Amino acid sequence: MSAPAFDPLPDLLIAVPVVIAACRAGAGLFRRMGQPPVIGEMTLGILLGPSLLGWVSPSLQHWLFPPEVLPYIGALGNLGLLAFMFLVGLELDLSALRGHSRTAVAVSQVSIALPLVLGSLLAVGMYGTFAPEGVGRLPFVLFIAVSMSITAFPVLARILTDRGMYTTRLGSLAMACAAVDDVTAWCLLAVVAAVGASGSLQDAAFTALWSAVFLAVMLWVVRPLLARAAQRAGRAVESTILVALFCGLCLSAFVTDRIGIHALFGAFLFGVMTPRGSRAVEISAARLRAFTLPVLLPLFFVSTGLKTDIGLLGGDPTQWLWAGAVLVVAAFGKWGGSTAVARLAGEPWREAMSIGALMNCRGLTELVVLNLGLQLGVIGPSLFTILVLMALVTTAVTSPALTWFRREPLPASPALAEPPQETADAVRRSTEPSPSGV
């Protein structure tokens, strides 16, 4: 007589509400501390993993997250991640480049190129210590280089919105820089994913060819069809539009997964191709966001936290030295490079440093990249933990640094005082829908 099949539902009915409630509480707590909610969700995800809960009470963690149920938590979290990537693509507004295109392109490209170079040099030194067995030097170096170059476009947008800076000149310039950075970084990551998954440059070339075909179909077939459907959509078919968008992002993700560049690229590209300006699309996206961000995405954070084990670094000073080197390279490459180019482009030091701080924000986007690297086997658990900590720290310092650089200097005397440069910007508030709350 065969054993009864495992039913994950009872365990999920305990784990899912615990995860959602914990991440919600963490997001609220860190918001009160002046941090974006994603910091609280990332932190709670790590604390529920072996770094704290598994260390303090292994039996409780095993009861809450039994090994048999982890794949189901991961699957639900990945569905939330795909929906999130669709929303990121949908909110990627390149119209912010108007009036800032030259500065935005210069800042974004240097903020990618410098971390790529520094990250490559760092990866060459790390290869012998951290590369998993059987991983080639090229995919390892490429992945570390790209992971140093990420900017979290949605988190940056949320920080600017929360501070009333989304429609200011600085906010528009930062969003333009992040938009160009985002597109470039995802293209580079697609190349890394192709090389890492295929194992050879020839296979990667075939993957690139199929990717180009897929992009052409999305651009010249799917996008016009979506635009036509959005024009005909009315309030009576809003639920139909929601179903169509979710099915479309899943199918697009499936195609890119089969091609070999990971499912998240398909969901992101489908969001980019979805037309803006349609009331039905906006309402459907808002409904998808209202469920995905507070319910499904926390499961991705916990899935990431369960793979993050600070205990792997232990008391080994060499590991912590490498962790420090990663943090320095990541911050200097993004923050330093962005600040220098913005200053050379004519921005005052305060604005240049603010742009650098915003471009250094990595957030959830970095976690997506790191999970991809772990899934492809390009990095191991120890380096994964180091890079997760880097993402957490660089995101956490963004808001305090922005407060520091945006503070108004005290005038030397009333006679010499000039009107504050940002008075007009400070009283302006965004009337646009709020970006993703992560």
Secondary structure, DSSP 8 states (H G I E B T S, - for coil): --------HHHHHHHHHHHHHHHHHHHHHHHHTT--HHHHHHHHHHHTTTTTHHHH-HHHHHHHS-GGGHHHHHHHHHHHHHHHHHHHHHH--GGGGTTTHHHHHHHHHHHHHHHHHHHHHHHHHHHHHHS-TT--HHHHHHHHHHHTT---HHHHHHHHHHTT-TTSHHHHHHHHHHHHHHHHHHHHHHHHHHHHHH-SHHHHHHHHHHHHHHHHHIIIIIHHHHHHHHHH--GGGHHHHHHHHHHHHHHHHHHHHHHTS-HHHHHHHHHHHS-SS-HHHHHHHHHHHHHIIIIIHHHHHHHHHTT--GGGTTT-HHHHHHHHHHHHHHHIIIIIHHHHHHHHTT--HHHHHHHHHHHT--HHHHHHHHHHHHHHTSS-HHHHHHHHHHHHHHHHTHHHHHHHHH-----S-TTT----TTHHHHH----S------
